Amino acid sequence: GTNSIIIRLKPDGTIIYINDYALTYFGYNKNELLNKKLQDTILPGVTENGDDQSWIIKNIFDDNEHYWINENENIKRDGERVWFLWSNKLITNEETNEIELLAIGQDITIRKKAEKDLSTSLSEKSILLGEIHHRVKNNLQIITSLINLQLGDISDDVVQEALKSLQSRIQSMALIHEMLYSTQSFSEIDFYDYLYQIVATISATHNKISNPVKVSVEGDKIHLDIERSTTCGLIVNELIINAFKHAFNNQEQTDCKININIMKEESGKIIIKVEDNGTGISSTSKSGMGTLLIEALTDQLGGEMEIKENNGTSFILTFKN
């Protein structure tokens, strides 16, 4: 079209044809551009952002199919930087039989500015989201610290246990916000890594030095969204704490284990198995707050929980991702 830049170049970048619209657009007269090199006039070797584009002409001649269409920054005589979308075609000069480049360019400066503005806006939103997750995590940690202070004033063992369980649930939720903040992914987290960290936290709190329980996390690496991660994390949190509290009451047992296995089926179902080799579920653990919470959270997930007792206890949580 009339508002297209049309240029013909030799392989070294020498301009052998340039249309009138291009001369007007870039602010030159014909003698100032004809037989001059593109890279000495309207093609800056480095963009405003510091990107190297000195290789463009050579690459177009070497691999025209790959650079049949390309975008790059150009510069007007007055120093204004502009962006162009170029269609590049290698042609043979009928007189000299030499290969030349025919390049037709369209000004896309407005589009590139809009893309940059959008990118900046998205970047700002990401920073804001990160800050929110950071603050949520900090607020949850403050609540945990307040519970800690309260624990110092309470001598009743039952109340102490209840507050410690509450503390553990809050820590599991805080951990998600910490992971979202540190990985800069605000939609989903590495659930395998998340469970591993939950396990480490609970083990540090509940393990006895004299007869430690070995806790392992195995299986498939999966990513879950925030809501499912929180729900599953709380379920596993309850199951592990239950196992620590009730599964190993037999004083003579030494080889105490809790294994967590994550499986991702081809159908899209996810199975999380938490099993111990303890003495089985006691009647107190079947009716406590933790059990009610597990049932409610499993419903919320739209999942199913199966319990098997055989040389210990297995909890098998199945849900669709």
Steps between C-alpha positions, in 0.01 A plus 500: 500500500594867481583504872742206473876537511659325201877444498743289295833406655826331408628227736728753676198724575554758222170665400450476121133605496275683745149634426391862542270422795798353689710813435220728630433270797863474614576869418775455238547597134590235241874583483535463877379137495570352154825301493535548876483206740177431685694440824663844473167680447156369599592169673654550845736219604355509852138567596392749766468203739860399429420200277756422227352507146823542302460139376164551327611561137751212500244262652232592243739418214628181670161363603228683312224247579547559873504878459234525232317720751675679784459795735774745586560851622592773250604861547393823326746775408387706802578209736142380554488122551229309312406132464435325167360168389701395191420254222834385357548333161828411331501583125757469220607822328445433127789724393774394744360155590568581868264408785329803653246553775161655438358617835152648546432656840192608700521734800392308815627754757154555656447124537843452659431784746165344592675163555761668719234683702308174545817318606578774754143484631520119536836531671357752749205269570738207557700706750176598675378139512837391637479767767149385597616137540797621704272699731249217539787269597630759749153545651457125540842481666395775742195289594732199554720715727195616698400136552856433617470773762165359611649150532739631765205589727307174459568196717205289379643231268181465293483874428875503424454218247203678338700824464802315358275333240355839411852637469597219263197566277587870481863419414385274213298788358783752552738266317287521182520880497874483563546261204281711270700808595843343463432324168315801350228262374167629620270231364644165605774338705721193484287280728773238550736766632221647713425165669870447557518830689184423702653167601827667604314755715280240675793261554705776662211575740374151585791258466648345813880489508498164683283320241462712185239432234641485145276697265544476120337669202508313169324493165413729214575869473168681463390862496174606663318831517494700824158376615573129448849534643362660816226238541728202430777647714264531797374142451854358489594722795219342707587147389868533592428661837244225571761238419757664727246523784320168477682248279811443707367462854661156524815583699685194372469587129828645370473497121233775476420620147256731327505486119328752273454405137369725222367335184366663186286273284453540123129560561596823678428362847747569777552256784675599822573211734612557860592178676665409828622174647358573844240333720189614312245776558388550858138579583600853611655582162183383319278762657726798557513846346765381253273227360210743456735741324631225268142402404398862435813575296462179294141604415621848411752343261229282342719204590472168681688369801555129550646361823673161512637336813763231444834506685433868558257741339469630143301811412439520125372835368380501138385809311486639146751767403 
